[in-house]
């Protein structure tokens, strides 16, 4: 009877096979991650397209785009802070561009809950409930954090309130430090720069029309991605269970300025930034979405934010 010879892998052959499998996995993982990010970026683009359509439908219905924020009212000389004016109250009304377009985002129920007259907005439990709601269309799928953010704890404002983070902010312009006031502040005093009249589509109590966009709707941005806070890794306030470092979310001042190119990492809550590699998505006033590269030159990016600057947009 002939002896059977059993074949088996040698140790060297086994190690070679393991090495080949490891190499294949190493080659495959980046491709899988890239495919997943491409899908997330597509969802983000679709979110912004839907917001663009909602803003255009609002403009078609009302004749103007919604204000960046609603602060209008008569200046009160008894107000303790001499720098808070008609257009500048950090605890103002709930009305801002985002929740004003809820009816055009199929969010009529959330819209109906809001009290647009009460000041500050947190005095209405319904307002705060809406500010805590999860609206996936306002959140970038490439950012794993969709939770709450604390409202400027370092200034000891807002009495411990929080709001849902947002990743899409309204383009206010390129002139963050402008001194162009609304013209109705108390004589002899200037408003804070964030509260002034800016050179973009949205700012406090803005009433921008399509006709006012002299640079053209395809040459002007109206929304852009942001981190929604200063730090990408959400530096936790030690001992504070409410959320991450001070920022703005579903409440007030979701405004972005194009005074730094995307993802410049200068630790600013109001700067263009995204979790997509290479740039950030922005919505033009015509409703189209533009992926703006990190390498765009600053003058072109600033020109993209203005409504009537008369600039050209080479390379955008």
Protein Blocks (a to p, Z undefined) as FASTA:
>chain_A
ZZdddddddfklmmmmmmmmmmmmmmmmmmmmmmmmmmmmmmmmmmmmmmmmmmmmmmmm
nopacdfbdcbdcddfkbmblkbcfklcfblcfbdfklmmmmmnopmmmmmmpcfkbccf
klpmklmmmmmpccfklpcfkbmbfcdcdehklnopgnopacdddfbdcdfbjclmacbd
ghlacehiacdfklmccfbfbdghiacdfklmmnopklccfbdcdehiablnlpacehia
kbccdddddfehpacddfbcehklnopakbccdfbehiacdddfkopacdddfkbcfklm
mmmmpmblopacehZZ
